[in-house]
Amino acid sequence: MSLWDMFTRGGSMMIPILICSIIAVIIVIERYLSLRKIRINSRKFTLQIRSLLSHQRVDEAILLCKETPGPIAGVAKAALVKKDRPREEIKEAIQSAGQAEVFHLEKYMGILATVAGVAPMFGFLGTVTGMIKAFMQIQSRGGNVDASVLAGGIWEALITTAAGLIVGIPALIAYNWIQGKVEHHVFEMQESSNEFLDMLQEKEA
């Protein structure tokens, strides 16, 4: 039996499961490429900023932040723009920039989590509706149904459960993997934020 035959025999619930699989694939590819693009050597970047600040080359430091992708460069730029303001104001600017960066890092993650949870539910719903149809068929025939007819209806109903799990399990794994990458970026951003605050305080001193 081909995949198309299995899809058509799975019933109407196979359509939302297919849509979920397409959404999951698109989000995983998009997040992978986005996170890969912003991957930088945070230690090297921080040292570059420190070196520029030590030579009073603030404008070059800001330009470096603009040219460098990723959340660390974003919070560094926010700190440097407010370099002449009080420490608390600089800290608020960093926190605001950090929240914006986290929002971008977690883009579409809620949708991916929903897909991971909903796809198996569509599968179970398809199985339930399939079983209902199977027993309705038994009733319509007055119970005169052999085992092969009943078994055929049941396995067709179970196709949706298998399809839902096939979509949901990889989506959940991908979600946890991407979330781990996001948390790593957030941790690096928080660590760098404290260093940038210290750098500016040293500069003022």
N, C-alpha and C positions, 0 to 999 in steps of 0.2 A: 504494500500500500504506500502510495506517495504522500509527501507532506501535504499536498493540496487536497488529497482525499481525506486525510485526517482532519484538516482544517474545516472542510465542508461538513464532515460528519460530527464535528464538535458542537455545532449549533451556533446560535447568534452570539453567545458569550465569547466566542473566539475572536470576534471583531474588536471589542474593547481590549482584550488581551494583546492582540496584534498592535493596536494603537499604543498600549503601554510599552511594548517592546521597542517600538520605533522611538518613542519619547526617551526611553532609558538610554538607548544607543546614542542618540543625538546629544543628550546632556553629558554622558560619560566622555564622549570624544571632545566636546566643547570645553569641559572642565579640565581634562587632561592637557589639552593644548594651551589653555589659558595659564594653568599652574606651571607648566613647563616653561612658558615664555617669561614668567616673572622670577624664575629661579636664578638667584645671583649668589655670589660669595659675600655674605653679610659682613664678615670680619674685614675683608679687603675694602669693601665700600666704606665701612665705619672709619677705618684707618685713613682712607683718602680724604674724608670729610675733616677728620682731626688735623691732618697735615695742612689742608687748605686754610682752616681756621687759625692754625698757629702762625700762618704767614699773612693773616689779615685779608685773605682772598675770599671773602664771603660771597661775592657775586659769582665766582667760579664754582663755589660749593653749591649754590642754588642751581646753577646751570647743570652741574653734574646730577643733581637730584631729578631735574626735569628730563634728562636724557636716560636715566636709569629706570627700568620698569620695576614694579613691585611695591608692596606696602611699606617696606623700610624706607625707600626713597621718598615715598609720600609723606610719612611722618617727619622725616628729616627736613624736607622742604617747608612743611608747616612750622617747624621749630625755627628754622633759619629766617623765614619771613618775619617772625615776631622776635627776632634776636635782641632788639633794643627795648622790649617791653619787660615788665616784671616777671619773675619766675612763674608765678601762679597763672599769669595770662599765657605764657608760653606752654605751660603744662595743659591748660584748657585747649589750646590750639592743637597740641599733639593728640589729646584724647579725642577731639572732634575728628581729626584726620584719621585716627586709628579706627574709629567707629565706621567711617566711610569705607576704609580699606577692608575691614572685616565684612561689611555688606557685600562688596564686590567679590571677595573670596568665597563667600557662601552663596553666591548667585546660583539659582536653580536647584540648590541642594534640597530645599523643602519639597520641590516637585519630584525629585528622584526618590526621596524617602516615601512620598505618597505612592509612587509607582510600585516600589518594593513591597508596600503593605497591601495595596489594592489589587494587584495582579493575581495573587493567590485567592483573594476573596471572590474575584470574578470567576476563577476556576471552580471554586467550591459552589458558587451560585449556579454555574452551568451544570455541575454534577447533580445538584438538587433538582433543578428544572428538568434535566434529562431523566432522572429517576421518576419524577412525577409523570412525565410522558409515557415512560415504560409501563408503569402500573395502570395508567389510564388505558393503555392498549390492552393490557391483561383484562381489565374490567369490561372493555368494549367487546372482547371476544368471549366473555363469560367464563374466563378462567381456563379456556381450552388453548393454552400456549405451551409449547414444548420448551425444554431447557435451552435450546440453541437460540430461540427468539429472545428469551429473557436475557441470556448472557450477552447477546449482541447489543441489546439496548443498554445494558449496564456498562459495557466497556466503551461504548460510544460516549456515554455520559461522563465516564472517568477521563476521557481525553482532555476535557477542559481543566480538570484538576492538575493533570500533568503539565499542560501548557502554562497554566498560571504559575506553578512552581518553577518551571523552566525559566520564566521571565523574572519572577520575584526573587529567587535565590541569588542569581548573578547581580541583580540590581542592588540588593542589600549588601553584598560583598563590595561592589563598586562604591556604594555610598560610604561605607565604613573606611575604605581605603582613601577615598578623596577627602573625607572628613579628617583623617589622620594627617594628610598633607596640609590641609587648611590650619589645623591646630599647630602644626610645626611653624608655619608662616606667622601665625599670631604670636606664638612664643618668641620667635626671633624679633618680631616687631616690638613687643613689649620690652625685651632686653635692650634693644637698640634705642628705644625712646628714653630710657633712663640714662644711657650714655650720652645722647645728644643734649639732654638737660645739663648734665655735668660739664660737657664741653663748653656750652654757652656760659655757664657760671664761671668756669675757669677763664674764659675769654674776657669776661667782664672784670674778673679779679685782676 
